[in-house]
Amino acid sequence: MEKESKTIAIISYITVFGTVIAFIMNMNKKDEFAAFHIRQMIGLLFLQFILEFLNMILSFGRVTALIIHAILFIFWIIGLIRAINYSTIPIPIIGEYFQRWFQNLK
């Protein structure tokens, strides 16, 4: 079972479509490890959407937008590595919030 939940967790980090597929795959299983990483990725996608929306309205500028994207990419890499290593340590700074905000997604 560990291998299947790890696979679902890794799939969740492969674009929005991977997150949706992982969510559907985990609907019946309700595996907590997979759900943890699905919540992390949904949080990253949500944060990216909000930041893109704010950038559209406020025009952060190219350098600021690049820095934001680099930080989000680093968080994505950290989440993916933790899924590969079968770890449930949240993404730094924001991961705990994602777990609370999306706690109903199991």
N, CA, C and O atoms as a printed pandas DataFrame, in Angstrom:
     atom_number atom_name residue_name chain_id  residue_number  x_coord  y_coord  z_coord
0              1         N          MET        A               1    0.820   -1.200    0.000
1              2        CA          MET        A               1    0.000    0.000    0.000
2              3         C          MET        A               1    0.866    1.268    0.000
3              4         O          MET        A               1    0.475    2.292   -0.559
4              5         N          GLU        A               2    2.038    1.189    0.628
5              6        CA          GLU        A               2    2.922    2.344    0.688
6              7         C          GLU        A               2    3.312    2.813   -0.712
7              8         O          GLU        A               2    3.360    4.013   -0.983
8              9         N          LYS        A               3    3.587    1.860   -1.593
9             10        CA          LYS        A               3    4.002    2.205   -2.955
10            11         C          LYS        A               3    2.876    2.930   -3.705
11            12         O          LYS        A               3    3.126    3.904   -4.415
12            13         N          GLU        A               4    1.641    2.451   -3.543
13            14        CA          GLU        A               4    0.512    3.085   -4.230
14            15         C          GLU        A               4    0.258    4.496   -3.708
15            16         O          GLU        A               4    0.011    5.403   -4.502
16            17         N          SER        A               5    0.312    4.700   -2.404
17            18        CA          SER        A               5    0.086    6.036   -1.862
18            19         C          SER        A               5    1.222    6.974   -2.257
19            20         O          SER        A               5    0.993    8.160   -2.493
20            21         N          LYS        A               6    2.440    6.454   -2.329
21            22        CA          LYS        A               6    3.585    7.251   -2.773
22            23         C          LYS        A               6    3.413    7.649   -4.237
23            24         O          LYS        A               6    3.710    8.784   -4.612
24            25         N          THR        A               7    2.940    6.726   -5.058
25            26        CA          THR        A               7    2.697    7.014   -6.473
26            27         C          THR        A               7    1.645    8.105   -6.632
27            28         O          THR        A               7    1.820    9.032   -7.422
28            29         N          ILE        A               8    0.555    7.994   -5.880
29            30        CA          ILE        A               8   -0.505    9.012   -5.943
30            31         C          ILE        A               8    0.052   10.369   -5.517
31            32         O          ILE        A               8   -0.241   11.385   -6.147
32            33         N          ALA        A               9    0.853   10.387   -4.450
33            34        CA          ALA        A               9    1.438   11.636   -3.964
34            35         C          ALA        A               9    2.335   12.278   -5.021
35            36         O          ALA        A               9    2.289   13.490   -5.228
36            37         N          ILE        A              10    3.144   11.464   -5.681
37            38        CA          ILE        A              10    4.036   11.988   -6.723
38            39         C          ILE        A              10    3.226   12.515   -7.911
39            40         O          ILE        A              10    3.536   13.576   -8.453
40            41         N          ILE        A              11    2.203   11.784   -8.311
41            42        CA          ILE        A              11    1.348   12.224   -9.419
42            43         C          ILE        A              11    0.719   13.584   -9.124
43            44         O          ILE        A              11    0.531   14.396  -10.030
44            45         N          SER        A              12    0.395   13.829   -7.854
45            46        CA          SER        A              12   -0.253   15.097   -7.504
46            47         C          SER        A              12    0.616   16.307   -7.831
47            48         O          SER        A              12    0.095   17.409   -8.007
48            49         N          TYR        A              13    1.934   16.119   -7.914
49            50        CA          TYR        A              13    2.846   17.234   -8.209
50            51         C          TYR        A              13    3.074   17.447   -9.704
51            52         O          TYR        A              13    3.840   18.330  -10.091
52            53         N          ILE        A              14    2.418   16.647  -10.546
53            54        CA          ILE        A              14    2.622   16.772  -11.987
54            55         C          ILE        A              14    1.479   17.590  -12.589
55            56         O          ILE        A              14    0.464   17.038  -13.015
56            57         N          THR        A              15    1.650   18.867  -12.617
57            58        CA          THR        A              15    0.693   19.850  -13.151
58            59         C          THR        A              15   -0.678   19.770  -12.478
59            60         O          THR        A              15   -0.905   18.948  -11.591
60            61         N          VAL        A              16   -1.568   20.625  -12.913
61            62        CA          VAL        A              16   -2.939   20.656  -12.390
62            63         C          VAL        A              16   -3.645   19.338  -12.703
63            64         O          VAL        A              16   -4.402   18.821  -11.882
64            65         N          PHE        A              17   -3.394   18.807  -13.883
65            66        CA          PHE        A              17   -4.051   17.563  -14.281
66            67         C          PHE        A              17   -3.613   16.404  -13.381
67            68         O          PHE        A              17   -4.426   15.553  -13.018
68            69         N          GLY        A              18   -2.343   16.376  -13.029
69            70        CA          GLY        A              18   -1.853   15.350  -12.121
70            71         C          GLY        A              18   -2.516   15.453  -10.754
71            72         O          GLY        A              18   -2.833   14.441  -10.129
72            73         N          THR        A              19   -2.722   16.681  -10.297
73            74        CA          THR        A              19   -3.387   16.887   -9.007
74            75         C          THR        A              19   -4.813   16.371   -9.064
75            76         O          THR        A              19   -5.271   15.708   -8.133
76            77         N          VAL        A              20   -5.517   16.665  -10.141
77            78        CA          VAL        A              20   -6.899   16.181  -10.297
78            79         C          VAL        A              20   -6.923   14.658  -10.369
79            80         O          VAL        A              20   -7.756   14.015   -9.730
80            81         N          ILE        A              21   -6.015   14.086  -11.143
81            82        CA          ILE        A              21   -5.952   12.620  -11.265
82            83         C          ILE        A              21   -5.647   11.990   -9.911
83            84         O          ILE        A              21   -6.271   10.998   -9.536
84            85         N          ALA        A              22   -4.690   12.559   -9.174
85            86        CA          ALA        A              22   -4.344   12.030   -7.851
86            87         C          ALA        A              22   -5.529   12.128   -6.901
87            88         O          ALA        A              22   -5.790   11.207   -6.127
88            89         N          PHE        A              23   -6.236   13.235   -6.960
89            90        CA          PHE        A              23   -7.415   13.419   -6.110
90            91         C          PHE        A              23   -8.467   12.345   -6.407
91            92         O          PHE        A              23   -9.038   11.756   -5.490
92            93         N          ILE        A              24   -8.713   12.101   -7.685
93            94        CA          ILE        A              24   -9.689   11.078   -8.087
94            95         C          ILE        A              24   -9.217    9.689   -7.671
95            96         O          ILE        A              24  -10.006    8.884   -7.177
96            97         N          MET        A              25   -7.932    9.411   -7.869
97            98        CA          MET        A              25   -7.383    8.103   -7.477
98            99         C          MET        A              25   -7.509    7.867   -5.972
99           100         O          MET        A              25   -7.675    6.730   -5.531
100          101         N          ASN        A              26   -7.431    8.932   -5.196
101          102        CA          ASN        A              26   -7.451    8.802   -3.739
102          103         C          ASN        A              26   -8.856    8.902   -3.151
103          104         O          ASN        A              26   -9.024    8.729   -1.943
104          105         N          MET        A              27   -9.855    9.173   -3.963
105          106        CA          MET        A              27  -11.219    9.352   -3.439
106          107         C          MET        A              27  -11.709    8.127   -2.675
107          108         O          MET        A              27  -12.260    8.269   -1.583
108          109         N          ASN        A              28  -11.526    6.955   -3.211
109          110        CA          ASN        A              28  -12.006    5.738   -2.559
110          111         C          ASN        A              28  -11.020    5.211   -1.523
111          112         O          ASN        A              28  -11.424    4.624   -0.519
112          113         N          LYS        A              29   -9.738    5.419   -1.763
113          114        CA          LYS        A              29   -8.713    4.879   -0.870
114          115         C          LYS        A              29   -8.602    5.680    0.423
115          116         O          LYS        A              29   -8.378    5.115    1.494
116          117         N          LYS        A              30   -8.758    6.978    0.320
117          118        CA          LYS        A              30   -8.629    7.889    1.461
118          119         C          LYS        A              30   -7.296    7.696    2.190
119          120         O          LYS        A              30   -7.246    7.698    3.420
120          121         N          ASP        A              31   -6.229    7.532    1.424
121          122        CA          ASP        A              31   -4.903    7.362    2.005
122          123         C          ASP        A              31   -4.416    8.710    2.529
123          124         O          ASP        A              31   -4.390    9.692    1.787
124          125         N          GLU        A              32   -4.032    8.760    3.792
125          126        CA          GLU        A              32   -3.658   10.025    4.431
126          127         C          GLU        A              32   -2.363   10.599    3.863
127          128         O          GLU        A              32   -2.241   11.817    3.729
128          129         N          PHE        A              33   -1.397    9.746    3.529
129          130        CA          PHE        A              33   -0.145   10.240    2.936
130          131         C          PHE        A              33   -0.414   10.917    1.596
131          132         O          PHE        A              33    0.066   12.023    1.347
132          133         N          ALA        A              34   -1.172   10.260    0.745
133          134        CA          ALA        A              34   -1.505   10.835   -0.564
134          135         C          ALA        A              34   -2.307   12.122   -0.382
135          136         O          ALA        A              34   -2.057   13.115   -1.064
136          137         N          ALA        A              35   -3.268   12.102    0.536
137          138        CA          ALA        A              35   -4.096   13.289    0.786
138          139         C          ALA        A              35   -3.244   14.460    1.267
139          140         O          ALA        A              35   -3.482   15.605    0.880
140          141         N          PHE        A              36   -2.252   14.176    2.108
141          142        CA          PHE        A              36   -1.342   15.217    2.599
142          143         C          PHE        A              36   -0.686   15.942    1.423
143          144         O          PHE        A              36   -0.672   17.172    1.374
144          145         N          HIS        A              37   -0.146   15.175    0.480
145          146        CA          HIS        A              37    0.559   15.790   -0.646
146          147         C          HIS        A              37   -0.407   16.417   -1.657
147          148         O          HIS        A              37   -0.061   17.402   -2.310
148          149         N          ILE        A              38   -1.584   15.869   -1.789
149          150        CA          ILE        A              38   -2.589   16.509   -2.647
150          151         C          ILE        A              38   -2.939   17.881   -2.078
151          152         O          ILE        A              38   -3.060   18.849   -2.828
152          153         N          ARG        A              39   -3.105   17.971   -0.749
153          154        CA          ARG        A              39   -3.392   19.267   -0.115
154          155         C          ARG        A              39   -2.233   20.240   -0.309
155          156         O          ARG        A              39   -2.459   21.427   -0.547
156          157         N          GLN        A              40   -0.990   19.752   -0.210
157          158        CA          GLN        A              40    0.167   20.619   -0.422
158          159         C          GLN        A              40    0.159   21.200   -1.838
159          160         O          GLN        A              40    0.392   22.393   -2.030
160          161         N          MET        A              41   -0.110   20.348   -2.819
161          162        CA          MET        A              41   -0.088   20.805   -4.210
162          163         C          MET        A              41   -1.274   21.707   -4.521
163          164         O          MET        A              41   -1.133   22.687   -5.253
164          165         N          ILE        A              42   -2.430   21.388   -3.980
165          166        CA          ILE        A              42   -3.586   22.274   -4.179
166          167         C          ILE        A              42   -3.275   23.649   -3.594
167          168         O          ILE        A              42   -3.632   24.674   -4.175
168          169         N          GLY        A              43   -2.612   23.664   -2.449
169          170        CA          GLY        A              43   -2.216   24.936   -1.843
170          171         C          GLY        A              43   -1.256   25.711   -2.730
171          172         O          GLY        A              43   -1.401   26.922   -2.893
172          173         N          LEU        A              44   -0.279   25.024   -3.302
173          174        CA          LEU        A              44    0.658   25.695   -4.209
174          175         C          LEU        A              44   -0.054   26.240   -5.446
175          176         O          LEU        A              44    0.225   27.352   -5.892
176          177         N          LEU        A              45   -0.966   25.457   -5.990
177          178        CA          LEU        A              45   -1.721   25.920   -7.163
178          179         C          LEU        A              45   -2.596   27.123   -6.810
179          180         O          LEU        A              45   -2.693   28.078   -7.580
180          181         N          PHE        A              46   -3.225   27.064   -5.649
181          182        CA          PHE        A              46   -4.061   28.168   -5.170
182          183         C          PHE        A              46   -3.209   29.422   -4.994
183          184         O          PHE        A              46   -3.595   30.505   -5.434
184          185         N          LEU        A              47   -2.054   29.277   -4.353
185          186        CA          LEU        A              47   -1.158   30.411   -4.136
186          187         C          LEU        A              47   -0.674   30.988   -5.462
187          188         O          LEU        A              47   -0.614   32.206   -5.625
188          189         N          GLN        A              48   -0.331   30.123   -6.404
189          190        CA          GLN        A              48    0.115   30.594   -7.711
190          191         C          GLN        A              48   -1.004   31.376   -8.411
191          192         O          GLN        A              48   -0.753   32.425   -9.004
192          193         N          PHE        A              49   -2.226   30.868   -8.340
193          194        CA          PHE        A              49   -3.359   31.555   -8.960
194          195         C          PHE        A              49   -3.551   32.944   -8.339
195          196         O          PHE        A              49   -3.729   33.927   -9.058
196          197         N          ILE        A              50   -3.514   33.020   -7.014
197          198        CA          ILE        A              50   -3.697   34.301   -6.323
198          199         C          ILE        A              50   -2.581   35.281   -6.697
199          200         O          ILE        A              50   -2.842   36.452   -6.970
200          201         N          LEU        A              51   -1.347   34.798   -6.707
201          202        CA          LEU        A              51   -0.228   35.676   -7.037
202          203         C          LEU        A              51   -0.273   36.133   -8.494
203          204         O          LEU        A              51    0.061   37.280   -8.792
204          205         N          GLU        A              52   -0.680   35.252   -9.395
205          206        CA          GLU        A              52   -0.828   35.646  -10.805
206          207         C          GLU        A              52   -1.929   36.697  -10.950
207          208         O          GLU        A              52   -1.783   37.656  -11.708
208          209         N          PHE        A              53   -3.009   36.514  -10.235
209          210        CA          PHE        A              53   -4.117   37.472  -10.273
210          211         C          PHE        A              53   -3.652   38.835   -9.745
211          212         O          PHE        A              53   -3.929   39.868  -10.353
212          213         N          LEU        A              54   -2.947   38.829   -8.613
213          214        CA          LEU        A              54   -2.434   40.081   -8.056
214          215         C          LEU        A              54   -1.428   40.735   -8.996
215          216         O          LEU        A              54   -1.405   41.958   -9.128
216          217         N          ASN        A              55   -0.609   39.936   -9.640
217          218        CA          ASN        A              55    0.358   40.469  -10.588
218          219         C          ASN        A              55   -0.347   41.131  -11.769
219          220         O          ASN        A              55    0.105   42.157  -12.278
220          221         N          MET        A              56   -1.446   40.540  -12.195
221          222        CA          MET        A              56   -2.219   41.110  -13.296
222          223         C          MET        A              56   -2.777   42.483  -12.899
223          224         O          MET        A              56   -2.771   43.419  -13.699
224          225         N          ILE        A              57   -3.248   42.590  -11.681
225          226        CA          ILE        A              57   -3.864   43.831  -11.210
226          227         C          ILE        A              57   -2.818   44.876  -10.825
227          228         O          ILE        A              57   -2.921   46.043  -11.201
228          229         N          LEU        A              58   -1.812   44.438  -10.071
229          230        CA          LEU        A              58   -0.834   45.377   -9.507
230          231         C          LEU        A              58    0.433   45.542  -10.326
231          232         O          LEU        A              58    1.218   46.454  -10.064
232          233         N          SER        A              59    0.648   44.696  -11.295
233          234        CA          SER        A              59    1.855   44.718  -12.132
234          235         C          SER        A              59    3.123   44.773  -11.277
235          236         O          SER        A              59    3.759   45.819  -11.150
236          237         N          PHE        A              60    3.470   43.641  -10.704
237          238        CA          PHE        A              60    4.647   43.542   -9.835
238          239         C          PHE        A              60    5.936   43.907  -10.554
239          240         O          PHE        A              60    6.876   44.408   -9.938
240          241         N          GLY        A              61    5.979   43.662  -11.827
241          242        CA          GLY        A              61    7.218   43.862  -12.581
242          243         C          GLY        A              61    7.870   42.522  -12.839
243          244         O          GLY        A              61    7.601   41.542  -12.145
244          245         N          ARG        A              62    8.721   42.488  -13.835
245          246        CA          ARG        A              62    9.326   41.222  -14.276
246          247         C          ARG        A              62   10.208   40.588  -13.205
247          248         O          ARG        A              62   10.155   39.375  -12.998
248          249         N          VAL        A              63   11.005   41.384  -12.535
249          250        CA          VAL        A              63   11.938   40.835  -11.547
250          251         C          VAL        A              63   11.174   40.240  -10.372
251          252         O          VAL        A              63   11.471   39.129   -9.935
252          253         N          THR        A              64   10.202   40.968   -9.864
253          254        CA          THR        A              64    9.401   40.478   -8.742
254          255         C          THR        A              64    8.630   39.221   -9.133
255          256         O          THR        A              64    8.575   38.258   -8.367
256          257         N          ALA        A              65    8.045   39.230  -10.308
257          258        CA          ALA        A              65    7.309   38.053  -10.779
258          259         C          ALA        A              65    8.251   36.855  -10.920
259          260         O          ALA        A              65    7.876   35.731  -10.587
260          261         N          LEU        A              66    9.456   37.087  -11.405
261          262        CA          LEU        A              66   10.440   36.018  -11.547
262          263         C          LEU        A              66   10.835   35.451  -10.178
263          264         O          LEU        A              66   10.965   34.237  -10.024
264          265         N          ILE        A              67   11.022   36.309   -9.205
265          266        CA          ILE        A              67   11.364   35.876   -7.847
266          267         C          ILE        A              67   10.224   35.045   -7.258
267          268         O          ILE        A              67   10.466   34.004   -6.647
268          269         N          ILE        A              68    8.995   35.496   -7.437
269          270        CA          ILE        A              68    7.820   34.766   -6.934
270          271         C          ILE        A              68    7.748   33.391   -7.574
271          272         O          ILE        A              68    7.527   32.394   -6.887
272          273         N          HIS        A              69    7.934   33.332   -8.892
273          274        CA          HIS        A              69    7.887   32.044   -9.586
274          275         C          HIS        A              69    9.030   31.119   -9.133
275          276         O          HIS        A              69    8.841   29.909   -9.008
276          277         N          ALA        A              70   10.193   31.690   -8.895
277          278        CA          ALA        A              70   11.327   30.888   -8.429
278          279         C          ALA        A              70   11.035   30.298   -7.044
279          280         O          ALA        A              70   11.336   29.131   -6.795
280          281         N          ILE        A              71   10.459   31.085   -6.156
281          282        CA          ILE        A              71   10.113   30.605   -4.815
282          283         C          ILE        A              71    9.063   29.500   -4.901
283          284         O          ILE        A              71    9.186   28.472   -4.234
284          285         N          LEU        A              72    8.030   29.709   -5.721
285          286        CA          LEU        A              72    7.001   28.681   -5.892
286          287         C          LEU        A              72    7.610   27.398   -6.480
287          288         O          LEU        A              72    7.236   26.295   -6.081
288          289         N          PHE        A              73    8.531   27.542   -7.411
289          290        CA          PHE        A              73    9.200   26.377   -8.005
290          291         C          PHE        A              73   10.014   25.616   -6.951
291          292         O          PHE        A              73    9.999   24.385   -6.918
292          293         N          ILE        A              74   10.713   26.346   -6.105
293          294        CA          ILE        A              74   11.491   25.712   -5.032
294          295         C          ILE        A              74   10.560   24.965   -4.079
295          296         O          ILE        A              74   10.857   23.840   -3.678
296          297         N          PHE        A              75    9.436   25.584   -3.716
297          298        CA          PHE        A              75    8.459   24.911   -2.849
298          299         C          PHE        A              75    7.917   23.652   -3.522
299          300         O          PHE        A              75    7.710   22.632   -2.864
300          301         N          TRP        A              76    7.687   23.726   -4.840
301          302        CA          TRP        A              76    7.194   22.570   -5.591
302          303         C          TRP        A              76    8.217   21.431   -5.555
303          304         O          TRP        A              76    7.864   20.271   -5.342
304          305         N          ILE        A              77    9.485   21.781   -5.767
305          306        CA          ILE        A              77   10.568   20.780   -5.727
306          307         C          ILE        A              77   10.639   20.142   -4.336
307          308         O          ILE        A              77   10.771   18.924   -4.215
308          309         N          ILE        A              78   10.553   20.960   -3.298
309          310        CA          ILE        A              78   10.606   20.440   -1.927
310          311         C          ILE        A              78    9.459   19.458   -1.688
311          312         O          ILE        A              78    9.666   18.377   -1.136
312          313         N          GLY        A              79    8.251   19.838   -2.107
313          314        CA          GLY        A              79    7.092   18.951   -1.944
314          315         C          GLY        A              79    7.260   17.646   -2.692
315          316         O          GLY        A              79    6.969   16.575   -2.159
316          317         N          LEU        A              80    7.728   17.730   -3.923
317          318        CA          LEU        A              80    7.935   16.530   -4.738
318          319         C          LEU        A              80    8.981   15.614   -4.106
319          320         O          LEU        A              80    8.778   14.402   -4.031
320          321         N          ILE        A              81   10.084   16.177   -3.657
321          322        CA          ILE        A              81   11.127   15.372   -3.018
322          323         C          ILE        A              81   10.593   14.698   -1.754
323          324         O          ILE        A              81   10.913   13.541   -1.481
324          325         N          ARG        A              82    9.791   15.414   -0.996
325          326        CA          ARG        A              82    9.228   14.820    0.221
326          327         C          ARG        A              82    8.232   13.714   -0.104
327          328         O          ARG        A              82    8.126   12.741    0.642
328          329         N          ALA        A              83    7.511   13.850   -1.196
329          330        CA          ALA        A              83    6.610   12.767   -1.617
330          331         C          ALA        A              83    7.425   11.546   -2.040
331          332         O          ALA        A              83    7.072   10.417   -1.702
332          333         N          ILE        A              84    8.498   11.766   -2.768
333          334        CA          ILE        A              84    9.370   10.667   -3.204
334          335         C          ILE        A              84    9.987    9.953   -2.000
335          336         O          ILE        A              84   10.127    8.730   -2.001
336          337         N          ASN        A              85   10.355   10.724   -0.976
337          338        CA          ASN        A              85   10.991   10.162    0.223
338          339         C          ASN        A              85    9.984    9.677    1.267
339          340         O          ASN        A              85   10.370    9.313    2.377
340          341         N          TYR        A              86    8.713    9.671    0.920
341          342        CA          TYR        A              86    7.638    9.221    1.814
342          343         C          TYR        A              86    7.660   10.004    3.134
343          344         O          TYR        A              86    7.618    9.427    4.220
344          345         N          SER        A              87    7.725   11.319    3.008
345          346        CA          SER        A              87    7.777   12.215    4.156
346          347         C          SER        A              87    6.529   13.089    4.193
347          348         O          SER        A              87    6.015   13.503    3.154
348          349         N          THR        A              88    6.054   13.360    5.396
349          350        CA          THR        A              88    4.898   14.252    5.551
350          351         C          THR        A              88    5.290   15.551    6.246
351          352         O          THR        A              88    4.508   16.115    7.011
352          353         N          ILE        A              89    6.486   16.012    5.979
353          354        CA          ILE        A              89    6.900   17.324    6.485
354          355         C          ILE        A              89    6.320   18.359    5.518
355          356         O          ILE        A              89    6.556   18.276    4.313
356          357         N          PRO        A              90    5.564   19.333    6.035
357          358        CA          PRO        A              90    4.951   20.333    5.148
358          359         C          PRO        A              90    5.988   21.215    4.453
359          360         O          PRO        A              90    7.126   21.336    4.905
360          361         N          ILE        A              91    5.577   21.814    3.371
361          362        CA          ILE        A              91    6.399   22.791    2.658
362          363         C          ILE        A              91    6.703   23.929    3.633
363          364         O          ILE        A              91    5.819   24.346    4.382
364          365         N          PRO        A              92    7.950   24.443    3.636
365          366        CA          PRO        A              92    8.305   25.507    4.587
366          367         C          PRO        A              92    7.375   26.720    4.489
367          368         O          PRO        A              92    6.886   27.065    3.413
368          369         N          ILE        A              93    7.151   27.338    5.609
369          370        CA          ILE        A              93    6.420   28.591    5.778
370          371         C          ILE        A              93    4.909   28.437    5.536
371          372         O          ILE        A              93    4.112   28.842    6.383
372          373         N          ILE        A              94    4.509   27.864    4.406
373          374        CA          ILE        A              94    3.092   27.865    4.021
374          375         C          ILE        A              94    2.412   26.503    4.082
375          376         O          ILE        A              94    1.184   26.429    4.036
376          377         N          GLY        A              95    3.173   25.439    4.184
377          378        CA          GLY        A              95    2.613   24.091    4.133
378          379         C          GLY        A              95    1.608   23.785    5.233
379          380         O          GLY        A              95    0.603   23.119    4.985
380          381         N          GLU        A              96    1.868   24.263    6.444
381          382        CA          GLU        A              96    0.927   24.042    7.561
382          383         C          GLU        A              96   -0.421   24.698    7.267
383          384         O          GLU        A              96   -1.471   24.140    7.586
384          385         N          TYR        A              97   -0.389   25.873    6.663
385          386        CA          TYR        A              97   -1.632   26.564    6.302
386          387         C          TYR        A              97   -2.428   25.741    5.290
387          388         O          TYR        A              97   -3.647   25.613    5.405
388          389         N          PHE        A              98   -1.729   25.186    4.301
389          390        CA          PHE        A              98   -2.401   24.369    3.293
390          391         C          PHE        A              98   -3.100   23.184    3.939
391          392         O          PHE        A              98   -4.217   22.836    3.558
392          393         N          GLN        A              99   -2.448   22.562    4.915
393          394        CA          GLN        A              99   -3.047   21.408    5.596
394          395         C          GLN        A              99   -4.314   21.820    6.341
395          396         O          GLN        A              99   -5.295   21.076    6.352
396          397         N          ARG        A             100   -4.299   22.987    6.958
397          398        CA          ARG        A             100   -5.491   23.465    7.669
398          399         C          ARG        A             100   -6.591   23.917    6.726
399          400         O          ARG        A             100   -7.757   23.563    6.903
400          401         N          TRP        A             101   -6.215   24.709    5.713
401          402        CA          TRP        A             101   -7.220   25.246    4.795
402          403         C          TRP        A             101   -7.933   24.155    4.007
403          404         O          TRP        A             101   -9.130   24.261    3.737
404          405         N          PHE        A             102   -7.209   23.118    3.641
405          406        CA          PHE        A             102   -7.768   22.076    2.797
406          407         C          PHE        A             102   -7.944   20.757    3.546
407          408         O          PHE        A             102   -7.897   19.684    2.945
408          409         N          GLN        A             103   -8.147   20.843    4.859
409          410        CA          GLN        A             103   -8.239   19.639    5.690
410          411         C          GLN        A             103   -9.407   18.726    5.317
411          412         O          GLN        A             103   -9.370   17.532    5.613
412          413         N          ASN        A             104  -10.423   19.257    4.684
413          414        CA          ASN        A             104  -11.583   18.429    4.287
414          415         C          ASN        A             104  -11.313   17.591    3.046
415          416         O          ASN        A             104  -12.105   16.710    2.711
416          417         N          LEU        A             105  -10.206   17.854    2.362
417          418        CA          LEU        A             105   -9.845   17.056    1.187
418          419         C          LEU        A             105   -9.083   15.835    1.641
419          420         O          LEU        A             105   -7.911   15.913    2.010
420          421         N          LYS        A             106   -9.759   14.716    1.610
421          422        CA          LYS        A             106   -9.125   13.470    2.078
422          423         C          LYS        A             106   -9.205   12.399    1.033
423          424         O          LYS        A             106   -8.725   11.287    1.251
